[in-house]
């Protein structure tokens, strides 16, 4: 699937506690027959060989000597050439060669590809950004470079007062969509995120001048930071015309501001971004205002990295956007909080109670960013038991970020805020919530009336027991003791599995009013989805809930055989492979609609359906036949839909129709554009007890593109 990237009440959640509101011989053998295009070789993961610069250069030159044969093996056209740009070599001699593509001498945007070769030079697989040969009518544009520059200025979205010179417009082939077109790539400059010299790339059709794509151009570099709690670390910064800013383009443009002690009631009142002429930040102590900013920048980047690697989630809202963070909020503020209304996070400098240690520690940064993830998924109400679950979710994933970061100065453990120099040594403990004398370790009927930071102990305790089991352990150099409320003993399933189950439950089954009993149901369903109904994982999850007085343990299934990923459709779903995690299994598609392409994102898991997005006349269909609509329970179709478009206004130019037995039951269009996935429900009671054909039918007109992304389809 190779196409173009298409263009509630907030919760201010805080972290308060109690009163504290290759060197190798390169074969030059001609490549053999290629594997299926777009399919990487199926083999165990292998470590890469370390390569000196000279060895890497020779490997690239050797790959370059094979480009003609490689292009033919891949089925590229006679007007195309490929240029080797990088080579990675596994310890077993397997090579991965990355190429750029040209067409009659023009750069091809979206023409990059990776070829995988065995040690003897035989091609074993390939991944192409654009499948197959490039074909366009010609390379003579109707627009002049000056025309293209003017169009680019008009269509710029990311900078104000845009300007562009003719020399900044380059003729290219734009192949990010299914149908390659002749285009101009222009660079415009203006006022934007990185200052008055911010830059943006604008792609316009060389015939019509229509905009095809826009994106910011960041001169990102790696700086050195010295944080108060994270120590000396590398951080991503942005180079401007006069120096550097703490803007992280590698993580969606996350930017760190100095609040300059603006009051908590208006923490952005005096704020200004961190900027300087050198790229070294902080001195590791609070005498430098930059030190706390380093902690925040590092922590938020590591949180982004964790969600991306663990769940393929791109940022808080899964839209690739970074958030803003403010350090030095108020005076003597021993608190940190997230506000979904402004999509930002705030960190106080601490107080005399904790030696004035800033709150931007690694697990606290992960905690606050995870409040945003909760807001973008289940949106758990910040009161009652759902509020306790909201806080527990942030503690759970803040802890997982700490483990994932693997920072020698702050090793992973199940203590929250242990680097904050609190009088008791931490803010909360997940293994033993009651150790602070306030948090609830076990559910009771009064849990819903407790402060959410205290009732979070129930969820924290569950997660620790599910991950680590019972008994005494030393983790991250700290003592842990998994006691239970029912005197039970059992093993854990491991923190990664426990976190995956919690994330699936949060993003797939929990709603704003989910309570602890509902969380038990959601996690048991998530465990069944991922590891099987009779798996040990699901059984041990039930044991962990019973151990905190939520429900009873399921019968022991014996030795279950876990499955590594959520391949089975959720229980009660009449559809086969409704979440697409088995690829195209069970579905009929007019093109490669079902995909795990990183150009877009699934709502859950790795696979999803990508329909339309051509910017030209096109039709597509995705269907499943012989679907039995149940006779009992709810007869409804539910699915998650994300619409992004280049169109404007309310007119329906591009449509997606949902049909049952050929009858259209619902129509969505470019007018339904949304920032993220939105759940849709369609009544199927008229088909109760029938066997039907479900179809999603897409239509796109000749001008501008609309992308329809579909995931997690269910009937029942």
N, C-alpha and C positions, 0 to 999 in steps of 0.2 A: 504494500500500500504506500504509494508515494505521491503525496499531494502537497498543496500549499498550506502553510500555516495561516489560518484565517484570523483575519483580524477579530430586616427584622429588628427587632429592637436589639440594641447592643448591650453587651454585658461587660462591666468593668470588674474584672476578676483579680483579686489580690492574693498575696502569699502570707497574709497575716496569721499569727498564732496567738491565741489568748488575748492579752491586753495590747499586744503589738499588732494596733490595727495593721649486551649479547655479543660475546665474541664467538663467531662460528664461520665455517666455510660456506659461502653462498653458492648454491647450485645455479647454473645458468641453463639448465635443461629446459627445452621448450615445454610450455605447459600442456598438460594432457586434457582430456575431456572435462568440461566443467560440471560441477554439481548444479542442482536446481538454483537458478538465480534467486538471490534474496534469502538463501538459507545458509546459515553458518554451519560449519562442520559439527556433527554431534560427537563430542568426546569429552572426557573429564577435563576439568580445569587444570591448567598447568602454569607454573611460574615462568615469568619471562627471564631470559638471560640478560645479565648486565652487559651493556655495550659502551665502549668508548666512543667519543665523537667520530674518530677515524673509522672505526668498525661500522658505525651506523651509516656514515657517508658511503662506504663501499657497498653496504647492503642495499642502499637506495639506488646507487649507480647500477648494480647488478640487476635489480628489479627493472630499472629503466631499459636495459638491453632486451627485455622480453615483452615490451609493451604491445608491439604489433600482434604477436601471437596471442597474448592475453585478451586484447580487444576482440580479435576474431572469435576466440573461444567463448567470449561472453555475448556474442551476437551483436556487437556494436556496428554502426554503419560505416561506410567508406570515407565519410567526411569527418569522422570523429578520431580523436587522438586522446590517449591517456598519459598522464605524467605522474611518475612515482614521487610521493612526497614524504612517506615514512614507512618504516619496516619494524615490526616487532617479531622476535624469534623466541619460541618457547624452549624450555630446557630439553624437550624431546626432538628439537629441530623443526617443528612445525612453524611456518611463517605466516604472517598477516601483513599484507602490503596494502597501504592506503594510497589511492590515486585521485587526482583531479582530472576532469574531462574537458576537452575543447571541441568545438564544432566549427570547421572551416576557419580555425584560428581564433574564434571568439571564446571567451570563458563561458562555461556552462554553470550557472547557479543551480544548485540541486543536482549536479552531475557527479558528485564525489562517490567513490565506491571503495570497498575493501575486498581483496581477494585472499582466500585462505589456501595455503599450499602445504602438501606433505613435504618431508625432508628431501625427497627426490625431485621436487619441483612440480608434481602433479597437483592440479587444482582440485581441491576437495569441497569448496563452497565459495559463495560470494554474497556480499550485501551491497546492493545498489540503491542509492538515494532515488534514482529514476530508472525504472526497469526498461530494458530494451533500447533500441536505437533511437537517436534524436532525428526528428523529421520536421522541418519548417519550410514554408514556401520559398524563402530566400533570405538574404542577409542585407538587403538594401532597405533602410528605414525610411518612413515618410517624414518623421520628425527630424529636425536638425538637433545637434547637441545643445544649442541655445534654447530651442523649444523644450527639449527634455528638462533642462535646468529650470526653466520657468514652471513647467508642470510639477516638478519635484518640490519647488518652493510652495506651490499652491497646496500640495497634498501632504506636506509635512505635518505630523501629529505630535511629535515629542519635543519640539523646540519652538519657541516664539521668535517672531521677527526673523524668520528664516531667510537665508541668502545662499546662493550657489553660483559658481562660475562655470562657464562652458567646459573648461578643462576638467571639471569634476564630474562630468557625465560620460560614462563608458558604455559602448554597445556590448551587449551580452545576450546569451540565450537563457531565458528563464524557464527552468524545467522542474520547478518545485511542484507545479500542478501536473495533472495527467497529460495535458496537451502543451508541449513546449511552445513558447512564443519568443519572437525577437523583442528585446527590451533594452532600455537604458537603466544603468545603475548610477544614480547621482548621489553625491554627498552634500548635504546642506548643513549650514552652521547657524547657530542662534543661541538664545537663552534657554537653558534647560537644567536638568538635574545636576550636571557637573560644572555649572557656571556659565558665563557669557560666551564661551567658545565650545559649547556642547555640540556634538555632531550626530547626525541621523542619516542613515541610508534610506533612499526612496527609490523603489523600482517602478518604472512606468512602461506601459506597452509602447513600443517604438512606432506603432502604426496609429493608434488612437490616443495615446497619452493617458489612458486610464491607469489608475494606481493598481499595482499588483501586490506590493508589500512595502512596509516601513518598519524599521527597527533602529534602536539607538546604537551608536558606536561608542564604546567605552574604551579608553586607553587604560585598561586595568593592569595593575602590576601587583607584585607581592611585597608587602612591607613587613617590617619587624615591629612587633609589639611587646611591651613589657607590662603585663597586667598585675593588679593587686593580688588576685587569687589564682590565675591560670599560669603565671610565670611568663617566661619568654616564649613567644609563639609567632608563627607566620600568620599574617592577616591579609585579606584581599582589599586593595584600595584602588582609587581611580586617579589617574594622572590628568591634571588640567593644564591650562596654559601657564599658570603661575606656580604650580606645585601639586599637592595631593589632597584628597579628601577621604574621609572614612566612609566612602560609598563602595559597597561590595557588589560589582556587576556579576560576579560568579554565582551570586545567590540572590538574583532577582532585583538588584539595586537596593538592597538593604542599606539604610543610611543611619549613622549615629549622630545625634545632636547633643550639645551641651545645653541643658535646661537653664543653667545659670541660676539655680535655686528659685525658679518660678514656683509659686505656691501650688500645693497639691490640687487645689480647686481649678487652677488654670496652668498646668505644667508646661505649656508651650509658650507662655507669655513672653519670656525673654530668650527663647531658644535660638541657637544658631548652630550650623553644622561645623564639625571639626574640620579644620583645614590648616595646612602648613607647607613650608617650602621643601622640607625633607620628608623622607618616608620611613622614619623611625619614630615610634609613638610610645610615650609613657616611660617611666623609670622604675615601675614595679611598686611604687609607694603612692600614698594619697597626696603627697606633695605636688604631684603632677596630675592635672585634671584629666589628662589623656589616659592614665592608667585604668580607670574604671571604664572608659570607652573601649579600651582594648579587651577587657573582660567581656563586655557586652557584644562587641563585634565577633569575637571568637566563639562565644557561647551560641549566638544566633546562627552563625555559619555551621557549627557542629550540629545544631538542632535540625537545620535544613538538610544537611548531609545524612543524618540518621533517617529522617522520614523518606528521603529519596532512595537510599539504599535498602531500607527495610520494606517500604510499601510503595515505591515508585511514585511518591507524592512530591510534587514540585511546589514547595512553599506552603504557607499556612492555608491558603484557600485553594491550593492545587491549581493555581492559574499562572505560576511562574513569577508572581510579583513578590518582591521583598517588602517588608514592613519598615516603619520608622521606629527608632528606639531613642529614648531620652535618658541621659544619666545626670546625676547631680540635681535631682528633683527636690525642691523644698529645702528645709534645714532640719537636721536631726531626724530624718524620716527613715525608720526601720521598716521599710515596706517596699514592695515592687508590685506592679499591677499591669494588666492588659485591658485595653479598651477597644472593643470591636467597632465602635462608632467612628473612630479615627484610624483604625487599623494600625495601632501603635502600642508600644510598651514603654513603661516608665520604671526607673530604678532610683531609689533613694540612696543616700550616702551612709545610712546607718546612724546610730546614736551612741551615747556613752555606754549604753547597755551592751553593745557588742564591739566596743573599741573603735567605733566609727568606721567599720568595714563596709564598703559599698555592697549593695545587694546584688550586683550583676555577676554572681557566681555561675558556674557551668550548669548545675542542676536547676538553679532558679531561672536562668535564661530559658532553659528547656521547658520548665514549668509554665512560664508566662506565654511563650510561643504556642504551647500546646493548648492553652485556653482558646486561642484563635482557631486551632484545628477543631476543637470541640464545637465552637460557634459555627464553623463551616460545615459540620456534619450533623450530629444529633442535636446540637444547640440546646444542651441540657439546661433547664431553668436553674438560675443561681439561688435556689432556696429549697428547703426541705431535703428529702433524700436525693432528689435529682441534683441539688446543689452539692451535696456530699460526693456524689459520683463525678460531678464536674471537677471538683478539687482533686479527687483521687486520680482522675485521668491525667491531670497535669503532673501530679507527683509520680505517677507510673512512668510517663514518657520523659519527664525530666530526669528520672533515674536511668532510663534506658539511654538517653543522650550521654550521660556521664560514663556509662559503660562503653558506649560506642566510640566516644572521643579518645579513650585510652590515654589520657593525659597523665604522665608520671606524677605530676604534682597534685592531682586530684583523681585518684583511682576510683573505679566504680564501687558503689555500695548502696545500701538501702536506707541510708540516713538522708534526710532532706535538710539542706542548708548547713552541712557540717563544716563548711569553710567560712562560715559567717562569724566565728568566734562568739557564739551565743553562750550564755552562762552555763547551760546544761550540755553544751557541746553540739547541739543540733536544734532544728525547729520541730521536726517530726521524725519518727522511726517507723518504717513500714513493717519490720519484723515484729515489733512490740509497741504498738501505738500507745498503750496505756503507760509506757515508761515516763511520759511527760506529765502524768497525773491528770490529764484533761481529755485526751483524745479517746474515742470509742473503739475498742478492739473487736467488739461483738455487736451484732444487730439486736436492738430491742424495739419495742413498739413506740418508744419516745425518740427514736433516732431522727425522725423528721423534724422535730422541734429544736434539735441541737444546732449550734453554729456549724456552718458547712465545713469549716476547717477542722472541726472536731469529729463530725460524722464521716469525714473522708477517711478516718482511720479504719473503718469497716472495709472499704474498697482496697485501701493500701494493704491491710492485713491479708485479705483474700489473695491479692496479687503476689505478695511475697510467698505465701504458702503454696500457691499454684506453681510458682517458678522454682522455689528452692526446697519445698517440703518442710518437715518438722525437724527439730533438733538444733543443737548448737553448732555454729559455723563461724569461721573468720573470713570475712569478705572485704576486700579492699583495705586490709589491715585493721578492720574494726570487728568487734564481737557482735554476732547476730544470734538470735535464739527464736526459732519458729515454734512458739507455743500455740495451743488451740483453745477454743472455747468449749470443746466437747471431749478433751483428753485423747483425741485420736492421734495416730501417727501414720505418716505416709511419705512417699517420695514426691519430688516436684517434677515438672515436665521440662524445666529449663526456662530461663527468662525470655529467650527469643520466641519460643512457641507461645508462651503466656502472653507476650506483648502482641504477637500476630493475632491471637484469638481476641484480645481486648480491642485491637484496632478494627478488626472485621465487625465485631459486635457494635462498636461505636458508630462506624460508618455505614453499616448495613441494616441493623435492627433496632438500635436505640432511638428514642424520640425525645422531645423536650421534657416529657413528664415521666420518663422511666425512673422507677425506684429500684431498691436493691433486689427485690424479688424479680423485677423485670430484667435487671442486669444479669441475674443468674440465668434466666431463660435465654437472653440474647447471647451470652457467652457459650452456653451449651449448644445452641444452634450453630454458632460460629465454629465451635470445635467439631461438630458433626460435619459441617460443610468442608472443613479443611482436612480432618483426619479420620472421619468415619463415625457413624452412629455408635458402633461397638468398639471404638478405639479406647486405649488406655488414657489418651489425652483427655477425652471427654469425661471419662470416669473420674480422673484425678481433679479435673476442674470442679466436678460436683462435690468431691471430697473437700476441696478447699472452701467452697461456699458453706458446706455443712459445718466446717471448722470455725466459721465466724457467725454461726447461728442463722444462716440464710438457707432454708430448705434442708432436704436430706440428701445423703449420698445415693447415687444410682447403684444398681447391682453391679458387682465386679464382673466385667465381661471376660475376664481371664487375660490371655495374652493377645491383645489386639494388634493389628498390623497397621501402623500409621501410614498415611499417604502424605507425600511432601508438599502438596499444594491443593488449593480448593478446586478440585476437578469435578466434584459431584454437584448437581443442581440442588438448591436448597430443598429441604423436606416440604412436600406438598406442592411443588411446582410441577404442573402438567407438561411444561416444556422440557426438551432435552437441551442441556448445555446453555441455560438461559443467561449465564454470566460470561459465556464465550471462553472460559478458561481451558477448554479442550480444543481451542482453535475453531475451525469451521465445522466440527462434528455435529451432525443433526440438522445443519442449515443448508439451504440452497441459496447461492449468491450469484449475481450477474457479473461480479468482478471480485477482486480481492478486498472485499468490504471488511471482513473480520480480520483484525490485525492487532499486533502488539507494538506497532511503530511508536518510537519515542517522540515523533513530531506532534502527537497529541497525547492525552492521558486518559486512562480508564478511570471510572469512578471508583472501582475496587479491583484488586488483582492487577494483572498485566494486560489482559485482552479486552477489546471493545469493538463495536461496529462503527466504521467511519464511512458515512454516506455523503456523496456530492463533494463540492469544493473545487470544481473545475474552472469556474468563471467562463463557461461556454455551454452551448446546448448539450444537455446530457440527461440520461435517465438511468436509474439503478433500481435493483430489487433485492430484498433479503427476505426469505420466507422459510417457514417450517410447516410441513403437512402432517396430517393424521394426529392432530393435537386434540386430546380428549378434554373437553371442558367439564369440570366436575359437577356431579349432581348435588353434592352436599357442600355446605360451607359457602364461601363467597365465590361467585362467578365473576371474576374481574381480571383484567389485564393491567399489570403495573410495569413500568419501566422508567429508567432515568434518561433524560434527554438534555444535551447541551447544544445550543445553537449559537454559532458565531458567523458573522456576515460582514461583507463589504458594502452591502446595500444600506440605504437609509430610508427613513419614513415608515409608514404603516402599510404600504401596498405589498401584497404577497407576490413577489417575483419568483422565488424559489420555494418549493414545497416538499414536505414529507407527509405522505398519507399512510394511515394505519388501516389495513383492510382485513376483514374476516370473510372468507369464502367469496372474495371479490367485491364485497360491499365496503365502502369507505365509512369508517366509524369516527375518525378524527383526522384533522388536517393541521399541520404546524408549518410555519414559514419563517422567512427571514425576519418577519415582524416579531417573532417569539425569541429573539436573541437574548441570551442570558450569560451572566458572568461565570456561572458554573452549572453543574448538573441540577436539573429540576425533576422531581418525580411526577409522573403522569399516571392517571388511573382511568380506565375505560370499562364501562359496564358490559359484561358478557352474559347477563342473565337470559337474554333472548336465545342463547346457544347452549343452555343448560343441558348436559348429558349428550351433546353432539360431538362428533369428530370433525374438526374444522382445519382450514388452512389459514395461518396467520402470515400476513405480508406487510413489510414496510416498503413503500414505493416512493422513490425520490425523483424530482424533476427540477432541472435548473435551466434558466434562460441564457441568452447569449452574452449578457453583460454583468460583470462582477460575480463573486463567488459567495456561496453560503455552505457552511459545513454543519452537518447534523451528526452528532456523536450519540450512540445509544449503548446502554449497558444495563445489566441486571434486570432482564426481562422475566416476568413470572406470570403464570396463570393459575389462579386458585385463591 
